[in-house]
Amino acid sequence: MNRITYLLAHILLGVLAFLVFTRVAPGPLFSAFQLLFFILSITLIIWRGINIGWRNWAWLILLIPVVNVGFLLFAPSKERFPKRNFIEITPDRSTTVDDVRLVRWNLARNSVRTILLSVSILIAFLLFGVLVSFNVAITDVRTAPNRMVTLSKINFTESLPIAYFDRVLHTDGVLAATHMNWFGGYYQDQRRGFMAVFAVDPDSYLRVYQDDLHLTPQARETFLHERTALLVPRNIADRYHWRVGQHIPINSNIFTNGTNGSHVWDFTIAGIFETPDGNSQANSVLIRYDYFNDTITFGRDRIGWISFLTTSATVNDRVAHAIDTRFANSQDETSTQDAAAFNRSFAAQLGNIALVVTLVVGAAFAAILLIVGTTMALAVRERTKEVGVLKTLGFSSGRILRMVLGESMLLSLIGATLGLLAAAGVLYILSHLNGGGGGGFHLYPSVIGISAAIAIALGLVTGILPALSAYRMNIIEALGRR
């Protein structure tokens, strides 16, 4: 069952169950059913995420609460179900559903203000979802714990002599090694067709990354024996509608092809590979180093970095020290680190993204805190007489406090949900730009969880003072205030 069919079936089931239970169930039982339905929904989605993959299913977590909350907010009116109209809400007969309807009515009484506040919160969570997911995508790359990288001590853009490869390979504690070169490739348009193209040694690369690339035996053999062979990940192949055996011209913004004097190399697609979600090779386009080295006009017999596997992650530090000591005081000194640290240092070339995320998101939420908090205080002040009337009718101060808090919480959750849905859309678009180079951009479950916590905290912080004001309000003072 595909995602859309699954979602539609789930919503249909919820609608049918909602209609049945609102006909036959009293208020408390109906509320209990809604809670049970919500729990079952989340449980089912989590199970699907574990078994199918969070990347394809996590976004549904956002939609299920929307469906459930929508059932509560837009429950049938008194014309169809006379036992649930607002006039008959009294302290001894009202239910949680009735309180939710009152909260909805309070938000709907000034729809322009509610919409503007929701849009403000939406923008804040849109920024949060996009920026944090982007930061996670480029820093939290999955790689084996015993995988390490040796590169120039000066900078990863500086190359190393190819002779270093054999020395690293024969270092005690090294299980397997390969070398890679950054090609600076793009397809057709440099502004939109950027791709992470690497020139690799076919045999050693496929050994080191055998668990990361899902290749057919035929594709593997072709890449090992044809100089112009090219391996591409599924997302990029789908982006350009490439197929196996197709001839593809790839441009380089760094190197010149000495055979024709241009920046273009012709390749034949040997295979299209799959990778696990979040894998470091998910966006890597692979060409052969021998073909690359024989045709470039400068930098021959140089390599970008050496990637290798150690016998165990426990010997990583010892192996790194041995390699860097061996090349110390040479013309090309090295820096050896684990692959995760290398990925972080590579991302750091874009700037301190974590700091940017903190500053931008912090400023956005600080502004939202002031706006929503002030507006909620004014809204409660506008309803002073109504609070007095409710207390006169017997509504407890605690119940009124919960209703005001519920109003701010609902407003915060609606804005957060819409913001995260918008963020998911933006990330989806980004993942299909630049030739699929943003394939790792999606809304992570951790981002959804943090956003939910922030939304709840935002609702509590912005609603607590107005709620306490309503809680402490004296009936005589409330009814007499103008």
Secondary structure, 3 states (H helix, E strand, C coil): CCHHHHHHHHHHHHHHHHHHHHHHCCHHHHHHHHHHHHHHHHHHHHHHHHHHCHHHHCCHHHHHHHHHHHHHHCCCCCCCCHHHCHHHCCCCCCCHHHHHHHHHHHHHCCHHHHHHHHHHHHHHHHHHHHHHHHHHHHHCCECCCCEEEEEECCCCCCCEECHHHHHHHCCCCEEEEEEEEECCEECCCCCCCEEEEEEECHHHHHHHCCCCCECCHHHHHHHHHCCCEEEEEHHHHHHHCCCCCCEEEEEECCCCECCCCCCEEEEEEEEEEECCCCECCCCEEEEEHHHHHHHECCCCCEECEEEEEECCHHHHHHHHHHHHHHCCCCCCCEEEEEHHHHHHHHHHCCCCHHHHHHHHHHHHHHHHHHHHHHHHHHHHHHCHHHHHHHHHCCCCHHHHHHHHHHHHHHHHHHHHHHHHHHHHHHHHHHHCCHHHCCCCCCCCHHHHHHHHHHHHHHHHHHHHHHHHHHHHCCHHHHHHCC
